Amino acid sequence: MRDDSLFSIGEVARQTGVNPVTLRAWQRRYGLVVPQRTAKGHRLYTEQDVAQIRQILAWLELGVSIGQVPQLLQQPQAETPAATAAHGAHWESWIARLDEAVIQLASRRLEAVLGELLASYPLDLLRRQVLTPWVARWPALRERADGEALLAYISHWTEAYFARRLIEQEKGRPLVLAGWGNLPPLTLALDGLTAIQAGYQVLCLPNLDPAQARLLAPRWQGPLLVVPGAGLSAAERGQAWPPQTVFIGELSALYAPESPAHASASWPAMAAWLSAQEADDAAGLV
């Protein structure tokens, strides 16, 4: 933050949930949210810029294409989000493009579509509107004669695609992300990508149990975030995890009912909690 009315791109990302890569893409490709610049070229955003980003997010939530947003902003009385509900087919069109690429075994096209989506839309929005509904369709592939082969292909391909993004991450604060139990496809990969965008360097352990975690804990740095899934027995749930273990995801409250602060269904809440912990660590309070 430069002063009370100008914000760095990192601060704007924290306030709005739109990562810096997407903010830069909006400016470069669509002329949206053009910030001021410091003498060294660093972006600085005003409170009006932040308000405009929130307005853009409201439109995107209802399915307005990011390419349509500049036109909406130029209208004397910009169309309200409630009036844009008819544009909801926009998300369905993206899912259809992904499905077509899978059926055609078009790996390059599949990579291009996902790359465009990840560059143009905030990950949380993209996850809810496109990726989760898309993954939910995968079992229906079994109805096709070639369905088992297609399902194996897309499962392997997406795992490799997102694993590569996790490996190519930039440096950041260390964090360990682990899966425990049966998780839906892409859950851990998308959680890891969210953590990277929040400024963490992620070590991903896809299949971890408490006993293994206690053995491995001396070898890693940072807190351990566990994403619990289905299929865990009462005996498994009763085992002790290492210190600094927190649970995240839809089932998190089931595994830390005595300590709500150590469980969260949302990444924004979890990121805020982790930041507070890091501040306390720096101050020597914990």
LINTA-V955814 format. One record per residue. RES is the residue in one letter. SS is DSSP state (H for helix, E for strand, L for the rest). NEAR is the number of other C-alpha atoms within 10 Angstrom. Layout:
res & ss & near
RES & SS & NEAR
RES & SS & NEAR
This chain:
res & ss & near
M & L & 13
R & L & 10
D & E & 9
D & L & 8
S & L & 11
L & E & 20
F & E & 22
S & E & 19
I & H & 21
G & H & 16
E & H & 16
V & H & 23
A & H & 20
R & H & 16
Q & H & 14
T & H & 14
G & L & 20
V & L & 23
N & L & 22
P & H & 19
V & H & 16
T & H & 18
L & H & 22
R & H & 20
A & H & 15
W & H & 20
Q & H & 13
R & H & 12
R & H & 11
Y & H & 16
G & L & 12
L & L & 21
V & L & 21
V & L & 17
P & L & 19
Q & E & 14
R & E & 12
T & L & 10
A & L & 6
K & L & 6
G & L & 8
H & L & 11
R & E & 17
L & E & 22
Y & E & 21
T & E & 19
E & H & 13
Q & H & 12
D & H & 18
V & H & 18
A & H & 13
Q & H & 15
I & H & 19
R & H & 16
Q & H & 16
I & H & 21
L & H & 22
A & H & 16
W & H & 24
L & H & 25
E & H & 19
L & L & 20
G & L & 20
V & L & 23
S & L & 18
I & H & 17
G & H & 13
Q & H & 12
V & H & 20
P & H & 15
Q & H & 10
L & H & 16
L & H & 15
Q & H & 9
Q & L & 9
P & L & 7
Q & L & 8
A & L & 11
E & L & 14
T & L & 12
P & H & 17
A & H & 10
A & H & 10
T & H & 16
A & H & 14
A & H & 11
H & H & 15
G & H & 16
A & H & 14
H & H & 16
W & H & 20
E & H & 16
S & H & 12
W & H & 18
I & H & 20
A & H & 13
R & H & 14
L & H & 21
D & H & 18
E & H & 14
A & H & 18
V & H & 18
I & H & 15
Q & L & 11
L & L & 14
A & L & 12
S & H & 14
R & H & 9
R & H & 16
L & H & 20
E & H & 16
A & H & 12
V & H & 16
L & H & 17
G & H & 11
E & H & 10
L & H & 17
L & H & 15
A & H & 17
S & H & 22
Y & L & 22
P & L & 22
L & H & 23
D & H & 17
L & H & 15
L & H & 17
R & H & 17
R & H & 12
Q & H & 21
V & H & 20
L & H & 22
T & H & 15
P & H & 14
W & H & 17
V & H & 16
A & H & 11
R & H & 11
W & H & 17
P & H & 11
A & H & 11
L & H & 16
R & H & 13
E & H & 9
R & L & 10
A & L & 9
D & L & 11
G & H & 16
E & H & 14
A & H & 13
L & H & 19
L & H & 18
A & H & 11
Y & H & 15
I & H & 20
S & H & 15
H & H & 11
W & H & 16
T & H & 17
E & H & 14
A & H & 13
Y & H & 13
F & H & 17
A & H & 18
R & H & 11
R & H & 14
L & H & 20
I & H & 12
E & L & 9
Q & L & 16
E & L & 13
K & L & 11
G & L & 14
R & E & 15
P & E & 16
L & E & 22
V & E & 21
L & E & 24
A & E & 23
G & E & 19
W & E & 19
G & L & 16
N & E & 13
L & L & 16
P & L & 11
P & L & 15
L & L & 18
T & H & 17
L & H & 23
A & H & 21
L & H & 18
D & H & 22
G & H & 26
L & H & 19
T & H & 21
A & H & 23
I & H & 21
Q & H & 21
A & L & 19
G & L & 17
Y & E & 21
Q & E & 22
V & E & 25
L & E & 18
C & E & 21
L & E & 14
P & L & 15
N & L & 14
L & L & 18
D & L & 18
P & H & 17
A & H & 13
Q & H & 12
A & H & 17
R & H & 13
L & H & 10
L & H & 12
A & H & 17
P & H & 9
R & H & 6
W & L & 12
Q & L & 12
G & L & 17
P & L & 20
L & E & 23
L & E & 22
V & E & 27
V & E & 27
P & E & 25
G & L & 17
A & E & 11
G & L & 11
L & L & 12
S & L & 9
A & H & 8
A & H & 7
E & H & 14
R & H & 15
G & L & 10
Q & L & 10
A & L & 13
W & L & 18
P & L & 17
P & L & 10
Q & L & 12
T & E & 17
V & E & 24
F & E & 25
I & E & 23
G & L & 20
E & L & 14
L & L & 16
S & H & 21
A & H & 19
L & H & 13
Y & H & 18
A & L & 17
P & L & 11
E & L & 10
S & L & 10
P & H & 14
A & H & 14
H & H & 20
A & E & 27
S & E & 21
A & L & 15
S & L & 13
W & H & 16
P & H & 17
A & H & 14
M & H & 21
A & H & 18
A & H & 12
W & H & 16
L & H & 16
S & H & 12
A & H & 12
Q & H & 16
E & H & 17
A & H & 13
D & H & 12
D & H & 11
A & H & 10
A & H & 9
G & L & 8
L & L & 9
V & L & 9
